Amino acid sequence: MKTITTFLLLASPFLFFAFCIQLSAVSADIAVDDYVRAINGKALRTRVEYYILPVNRGRGGGLALDKKLNGTQCPLEVVQEQTEVSNGLPVTFTSVDPKAKLVRISTDLNVKFSAMSICVQSMVWRLAEFDEPAQQRFIEMSGVEGNPGPATAANWFKIEKDGDSKDYKLVFCPSVCNFCRFACRNVGIYIGGDGVRRLALVNFDAEPFKIMFKKVSSTY
Ligand SMILES: *[C@@H]1O[C@H](CO)[C@@H](O)[C@H](O)[C@H]1NC(C)=O
């Protein structure tokens, strides 16, 4: 009996060690798939067109552009189509890593609409200045692609998993500037007095805009 106890005492650190290896192997398996995937299961490619579609049904469609809440036309803001059947405008993603061919979760990305607008302006998403009347941060078409750093921090968004679900969400939490201090926020939907569903930053306890990605040329 004594020898068995001694053996267990001596062996237990190793057993524990083995257990830890087991655990890390499991978490590594999960961490391996850090690519953002479209509805068809394929990892999103940079510079390829996708629709950003809502996961929840009956609450609007894909993404589009609209004037500001106060009626100012340009730069246009990112809104959600009112009707669920509309895919809206396609977007393309580019990574902070210019060599990246696939879109990774939790990575700084530029998002660009694949469209033209009446405003002679960029089609790259940028977090707008604080909208005083609405007390919101909307997203407008005044961004530039690339040049990661403090000056471009407002142009970078990330795609994250929404908890343990297979749904995704957009977040504003740029890592392009080490010494900038941002409170990371989810992108949600704010419905203003005009009834338009604008993309806006929401607190982490508020519901994010849960999204999925559909390749433009894909039928499913
Ligand atoms: C409308 O709102 C934008 C953004 O908040 C602001 O820059 C602009 O000056 C406003 N325009 C008017 C006419 O109030």
The ligand as an ORCA input file, in Angstrom:
! r2SCAN-3c Opt
* xyz 0 1
  C     -24.820     66.279    -39.720
  O     -24.083     65.332    -38.937
  C     -22.713     65.237    -39.260
  C     -22.132     64.099    -38.430
  O     -22.581     64.108    -37.121
  C     -22.036     66.569    -39.032
  O     -20.678     66.468    -39.373
  C     -22.706     67.616    -39.879
  O     -22.142     68.874    -39.617
  C     -24.206     67.658    -39.607
  N     -24.836     68.551    -40.555
  C     -25.788     69.403    -40.220
  C     -26.366     70.200    -41.346
  O     -26.191     69.518    -39.071
*
